[in-house]
Amino acid sequence: MKRVCIYPQDVSIITVKSLAQAQRVLRNLRFALNKRKDQYITFDE
C-alpha cells in the first residue's frame, strides 16, 4: 500500500532544506490550495 499524503520530513529530504523550511513550504502550499491547517497535502496535488 502506497502512502498518499506528504509530510514535512518528505519535503525536507526532497528539497534538502531544514525541517522548519519544509514546514513553511507545506504551509504556503496549503494556503495556495485553500486548505485548512488540519488537512493533508497529497502527492496528486
N, C-alpha and C positions, 0 to 999 in steps of 0.2 A: 504494500500500500504506500503510495506516494504522499508526501506532505504537501498541503495546498497553500498554507499561509507562510509568510516570510517574517522572520524575526530580526531584531536589531543585530544580533550576532551574525546572521547570514549576510546582512548588508555590510557589516564591518569586515568580514572576510573577503567579500567580492570587491569592495572598493578600497581595501587596505587603509581604512580610516579607523579612528578610535571609536569606541562604543558610543560615546556621547555624540559624536558627529553622525553616526549611523542612526541614532535615535532622532536626531534633528532631521535627517533625510526622510525618515518614515513619517515624522510629524508634518513636514511640508507636503509630503505625498498625500497624507490623509486630508489635509486642508484643500489641496488641489482637486481631490476626488470627492470632496464634500462629505466626508465620513466623520463619525463621532470618534472620541478617544478610545472607546472600548471595542471598536470594530477592527477586524483584522484586514491586512493588505494581502491579497492573494497573488500568486505568480502570474495569473492571467491579466491582472491589472497592471 
